[in-house]
């Protein structure tokens, strides 16, 4: 990956489509993976959730706009913000 390139390789015109029937499942799979509270690269997420890079980038862009994730553009890593992680962990153990 080129150093100046954003983790979000999608264009501003690309977004999660309301007609995408797998959107909730994709978001859920990525959130579940990120719930460990560790920093992850795009490649790490791709290898572990079974989605292609384009779909992951769209979901990460969406989660970022919602304020759910933090991105380290320098290292090209993403992490789930602590309040979101705490909520999801509590929800899954209830």
GIZITA-V942289 format. One record per residue. SS is DSSP state (h for helix, s for strand, l for the rest). BURIAL is I if it has 16 or more other ideal C-beta (glycine too) atoms within 10 Angstrom, else O. D_LAST is the distance of its C-alpha to the last C-alpha in Angstrom with 2 decimals. Layout:
ss: (SS & SS)
burial: (BURIAL & BURIAL)
d_last: (D_LAST & D_LAST)
//
This chain:
ss: (l & l & l & l & l & l & l & l & l & l & l & l & l & l & l & l & l & l & l & l & l & l & h & h & h & h & h & h & h & h & h & h & h & h & l & l & l & l & l & s & s & h & h & h & h & h & h & h & h & l & l & l & h & h & h & h & h & h & h & h & h & h & h & h & h & l & l & l & s & s & s & s & l & l & l & l & s & s & s & s & l & h & h & h & h & h & h & h & h & h & h & h & h & l)
burial: (O & O & O & O & O & O & I & I & I & I & O & O & O & O & O & I & O & O & O & O & O & O & I & O & O & I & I & O & I & I & I & O & I & I & I & O & O & O & I & I & O & I & O & O & I & I & O & O & I & O & I & O & O & O & I & I & I & I & I & I & I & I & I & O & O & O & O & I & I & O & I & O & O & O & O & I & I & I & I & I & I & O & O & I & I & O & O & I & O & O & O & O & O & O)
d_last: (39.68 & 42.14 & 41.42 & 42.01 & 39.78 & 36.42 & 33.18 & 33.14 & 36.12 & 35.73 & 38.16 & 37.47 & 38.23 & 35.53 & 32.14 & 29.24 & 30.71 & 29.24 & 30.87 & 29.08 & 26.93 & 25.07 & 24.20 & 20.51 & 20.18 & 22.20 & 20.22 & 16.91 & 18.62 & 20.07 & 17.01 & 15.17 & 18.34 & 18.83 & 15.41 & 17.15 & 18.89 & 22.32 & 25.30 & 26.11 & 29.29 & 29.68 & 31.04 & 28.10 & 25.69 & 28.19 & 28.46 & 24.76 & 23.46 & 26.53 & 27.60 & 31.02 & 31.76 & 32.67 & 29.35 & 27.49 & 29.86 & 29.33 & 25.54 & 25.97 & 28.53 & 26.23 & 23.33 & 26.01 & 27.40 & 24.02 & 23.86 & 20.87 & 23.00 & 25.95 & 28.87 & 31.51 & 34.46 & 36.65 & 34.65 & 33.09 & 29.54 & 26.32 & 23.16 & 19.95 & 20.25 & 18.21 & 16.55 & 15.44 & 14.28 & 12.30 & 10.66 & 9.94 & 8.69 & 6.19 & 5.34 & 5.58 & 3.81 & 0.00)
//
